[in-house]
């Protein structure tokens, strides 16, 4: 095979990206292979799904908060699911809860968060022209899109969408004849999730390959921003755990449609014995939660990584404990795979086995505490700039701590058995996983909006959005801890059969529902700000936050290929902020030590001799072949 000199390949690649042939509208904006366009597609899809997901939660909160209220005003939206008495249909209530959980966990906080920012930031921050495979990247989004269409269509079918909780436990989900929500809606749910998992696997392979193989000259793993470490470890988590959920879904499809008995045994429906023998619904729980608990960190780690970048940038301080942060994320990623059965303490498991899972669950608090401590220490005595992104990042830390503390309670099997399936659990995971990850997503949008769209968002509207959302979330979820301890169960249509339950829960549920409506209303401020800034926002400067990472060295509106000409080389870590002796309070990664003698530490002066070696390096695999 003929070889091409490295410099020739470099020139060929540069010319290719400087002189692209004109692309059609469909190729440029719809079926694009440009990672930045695909990231925007994920973001817009995620925003669309978040509006639907939160709207569904407001609907069932109206039922919970005001069980006697007639909901006739929802009939134009819900049609026959509002019954003749003007009340929400009981079957549809469970469907609303199921679809809300599915949409928010998978379609918003997994695809919307990781799909957006892994795609957008990995090539820009590691110094790559694009993802390792633009075609696989495009395919990943369109698998997600088809999954979205199927999931959305299930909301409009006669029997209604899936209704078995977002965990879709069998036997309810495995028996179409058991319940309306187990009919066609459940089939669409399972097929949609199978396509969604394929999308995530294609994306994860791409992210891992890009980080390992396509880093620019000088970009060692020890110089990667914490965002990239988070995206990388998230992709590894997904690549290992999502196939297990895919197998669980396929086996459930077999049980539903082909007469197998993986999850079914000795079932009676309306007095009739079904022929299924030998299966176990507990098997599904093991398979589901083997993905389900890593999924917590699949949605949380990207948010934590972006928070690290935003807090360091806006504190004008180096991130505290860079290596400890990486080690803590690795520890979290490892432990995430061996704690899944803490969701199953009430399944009748051996108490000794339960104690092992309890021990491992409590250990995961250690790397989590390291991260929280390092965030707080980075903020300490920093020259803090309270941008909207910074406020949302600090809000994430608040939710991460307050929600994490209740995780210590639920990780204890003796306590969890009492609190299982109560609103205490709902409050815990909505704070530590839902709200924290959503704040990471919003922080990322506010921070990288100028690089994505070349315009600035309105800061005043950002501040209003933050305070209304931050206060609203605590007003929604903090009281849930109390009604959970009092015994209020999750997924109940109404809990007003007895006078004592009316007295205990009615007022608090009404308050929570009003707070939920208030919080939902606040999100329209963000939607307005996003759309208005997209069209009429102030044009962004090259580096509005005075940040060190490579994406800010690219043009304001980078084309396909990111940098015109040669990709910048990297000489230093990404957190040289407020360095004593430096002319500015930030030194970008592409500035050599030879240009900053006044601020170099002794060991950094020794690195000057390596600069020519870095500059002479081939730009990795992306330049080893002619284009």
Secondary structure, DSSP 8 states (H G I E B T S, - for coil): -----HHHHHHHHHHHHHS-----HIIIIIS---HHHHHHHHHHHHHHHHHHHHHHHHHHHHHHH-TTS--GGGHHHHGGGB-TTS-B-HHHHHHHHHHHHHIIIIIITTIIIIIHHHHHHHHHHHT-SS-S-HHHHHHHHHHHHHHHHHHHHGGGSTT-S--STTTT-TTGGG-GGG-GGGSHHHHHHHHHHHHHHHHHHHHHHHHHHHHHH---TT--GGGS-HHHHHHHHHHHHHHHHHHHHHHHHHHHHHHHHS---SS--S-EETTEE-S--S--HHHHHHHHHHHHHHHHHHHHHHHHHHHHHHHHHHHTS--TTHHHHHHHHHHHHHHGGG-GGGGGGGGT--HHHHHHHHHHHHHHHHHHHHHHHHHHHHHTT------HHHHHHHHHHHHHHHHHHHHHHHTSHHHHHHHTTBHHHHHHHIIIIIIHHHHHHHHHHHHHHHHHHSB---HHHHHHHHHHHHHHHHHHHHHHHHHHHTT-BTT-S---SSHHHHHHHHHHHHHHHHHHHHHHHHHHHHHHHHHHHHHH--B--TTTT---SGGGGS-TT--TTSSSSS-----S-S--BS-TT-SSSB--TTS-GGG-TTT--HHHHHGGGGHHHHHHS---GGGSS--
